[in-house]
């Protein structure tokens, strides 16, 4: 995997927002930025209805426009523009294999309502092996506009805290010079039979204490690696997706993990990731693992 930030460009306002976000990230990482536009080649079924040369020219125009916009704020940035024939999902996945980070745009519903993740973005997300960030275009007067003072928010899954997810979140907070907010939500195990009312308070206290101790152990080594990153943590009874969405209102970036699972229906994202993607205004970084 090379140290490069790649962005999928399709000419939309959302992909331009993704390009600008990715340029800031590439600058902080000190690495090049690749702008990639995938167009259907002559072998694809959908390409029979379009002229391949027209598609190639449109790709060049979209890439030029995105590069020029990025250079307005990053005049010295190294930018590679790459028109690529083929299937968008497969080519974006291949580009991700050669990247430290993939960034895609996503159409928002407006305000704080969140994302609509398109079929291409969702297919890439479900199969990507590198961290992927989804960015939506937010109008300047939108109350969800992000502030550089906001923290990075990361959802922590216990008891198996994934090191890939925590490492990514801590590194982002250090690059941004901001705090890191850890959110872990838990629920009681199923209780069976009558007469359990008296044991519920004691069980809640026991579970809460155990999860808090597990969170402390999971964060201990990372705090030593990143001593300059201010860390706050929330260990609460609740629903992971709902609590992360609530935390995202004051987030510069939301980080979630995605476990790749085999399924008869193919690759897919879990309910927590799906909900966070569709109901948060902040950029969402999805870190694959497993």
N, C-alpha and C positions, 0 to 999 in steps of 0.2 A: 504494500500500500504506500503510495507516494504522498508527500506532504503537499497536497493541493486541495483547494475548495472548488467543487464543481456545482454549477447551477443549471437547471433545466430551463430553457428559454422557449416560449411559444408566442411572444409578441404581446401577451396580455399585460394589463396593469399589474396583476398579481405577480407575474414572473419578473417584471421590472423591480417591484418591491423586494422580491427574493434576491435579485442581483445586487441591489444596494445593501441589503442586510449581509449577504455573503461577502461583499467587498470589505465591509467593516471587519468582519470576522477574519478574512484572509490577511488584512493589514495587521490585526492584533497577533495573528499566528506567524506573521512574517513569511507567508508563502504565496505562490501565484494563485490567480483566479481563472478558472476555465468556464466559459459560457458555451453551453451545448444546446443546439437545436436539432431535434431528430425529425426528419421528414420521411414520408413513405417513399420507398423506392419502387421501381417498376414491377417488382415481383410480388408486392403486397396486394391483396385483393382490393383494398380501398383505393390503391394507386391507379387502377384502371380507369377511374373517373376523373383523374387529374393529369396534367402534363408534368412529368418529372422535372423538366427544366424550370417550369414555373415554380414548382415546389422548392427547388434549389435556390432560385433567386429570392423567393419570399423568406427562406431561412437566412440568407445572407443579409437581407434588409433588417430582419428582426434582431440578428446578432449585432449588426452595426449600431442600431438604435440603442440596444442595451449597453454596449461598450461605451458609446458616447455619453450616455447618462452616468454611468459609473465613473468615467474620467472627469466629470464635472467636479466631483468631490474627492477623487483619488487620481490626480493627474499623473502620478509617477507609478501607479500600480501596474504590475506585469499581468496582462490580460491575454488569454488565449481564446480565440473564438473558433468554434468547431462545428460546422454543419455536418450532420451525420445521417446518411440514408439508413433506413431499416425500421424495425419495430420499436416504437418509443419506449415501451417497458423494458424490453431486452437491452436496448442500447443504454438506457439510463442505469440499469443494473450493472452493465459492464463498466460504465464510467465510474460507478460507485466503488467497484472493486479496485480501481486505480486511484481512489481519492481518500483523503482523511475525513472528508465531510461532504455530503450531498445536500443541496438546498433546492426546494421546490416551492412554487407559489401555490396558494389555495384561495379560492374565492370566498369572501366573507359574507355573512348574512347582514352585517351592519351592526354598529354599536358593540355591545359585549356579547352578542348572541353567538358568534363563533364562526367556525369553518364549515364550508362544504368541500369535502375532499373528493376530487374527481376520480374517475376510474383509473386513469394512468397513475396518479399520485398514490392511490390506495394500493394498486397492484405492486408498485415499486416498494412502497413502505412494507408490505407484507413479506417481501422476499429479500430486502436489502440486508447486506452484511456489514455495511459501514453505518455510522450514525447519520441520521437524516433529519433535517430541520424543515418544517413547513411554516411558511410566512404568508400572511395575507396583507393586502394593501389596506391601510387605515388612513382615512382622511385626516388632515391636520387638525380639524376642529372636532374630531371624534373624541368622546370622553375616554375611550380606551387607548388613546395614544400613549405609547410607552415612554417612560422616563429613564434616563441613564442612572438615576438614583435608586431604581427598583432593584430588588434582589433576584437571584436565581432561585427558583423553586424546584425541588426534586421530590418525586414520590418514592418513598422507601418501602420495599416489600420485605416483610419479615415472616419467618425466621431466617430465610436465605437472602440476605442483603447482597445484591449483585455488585461486585467490585467494578465492573465495566461502567455501570450507571453512576455510582458514586464518584469514580475517578473522573468521568466526563464532567459531572456537575461541579466538582471542586475546581477542576482546571478552568472551566468557564468563569466561575466567580473570581478566580485569581486574575484571569486576563481582563475581566471587566472592572476590577477594582471595587467589587460590591460584596454584599453579604450573601450567604447561602442559607436558605430556609428549607429545613427537612420536614416533610409531612408524612406521617404514618398513621393510618386509620385501622382500627381493629374492631372486631365484633365478637360477641360471646359464642362459644360453641353451642350446638343444638342441645336443648334440655328436653328430657322425656319424662312423662309421668306427672301426676298431680303432687301438690305439696312441695314445690321447688321454690316458692316465693322467698322463703327465709334464707336460702343459700345464695340467691342471686347477688346481693350486695357484696358478700364475701368473695364470690367468684369473680365479680367485676374488678374488685381490688387486686385479686391475685393475678388476673390476666393483664391488667394495666401495669402492675409492677414488673411482671415478666417481660412485657413488650418494651417498657422503658429501659430495663437493664440490657435487653438485646440491642436496642438502638444505641445505647452508650457504647457497647462493645463494638458495634459495626462502624461507628464514627471515630473511635479512638485513634486508630492508625492513620486515618486520613487527616485528622486534625494535626497530627505530628508532621505529615508531609506538607501540609498547607497551613502553617501557623498564622499567616497574615490574613486568612479568610475568616471574617466573623461568621459564626454559625449559630443559628437558632433552630430549635426543634419543637415539633408538635406531635404528641403521641396521644391520640384521642379516639374515643369510641365513635364510630361513624362509618360512612361509605367512602372508599378511596376516591372514586371518580368525583363525587359531589364535593369532597373536601379539597381536592386539587383544583377543581374549577373555581371554588371560592377563593383559594389562595392565589390563583392566577390574576385576579383583578389588580394586584400590586406586584406583578412579576415582570422582570425584564426577559426572562426565558423560563419555560416550564420543561423539565426533563423527566421523561418516563422511560421505563425499560420495556422491551418487547421480547418475549420468549418465543422462539420459532418452534411451532408444534406441527407434527404431521397430521393431516386431516384428509378424509375422503373427498372433501370439497376443495382441497387445495390450501395454499397458504392464506392466513387471515390474521387480523389483529384482534386482540382480546377486547372485552367490553369496557375496561377501564381506559385503555388507550383510545378506543373509538369515541367514548364519551368526552374525554379531554380534548380530542381533536375538534369535535363538533361544538364545544361550548366554551371555548376560551379565546380571548382576543390576542394574547401574547404569542409570539413564536413558540412552537413546540418542537423540542428535540426528542427524537425517538432513538434509543440506544439498543440495538439488538443484542441478545445473549442466548445462551442455551443451545 
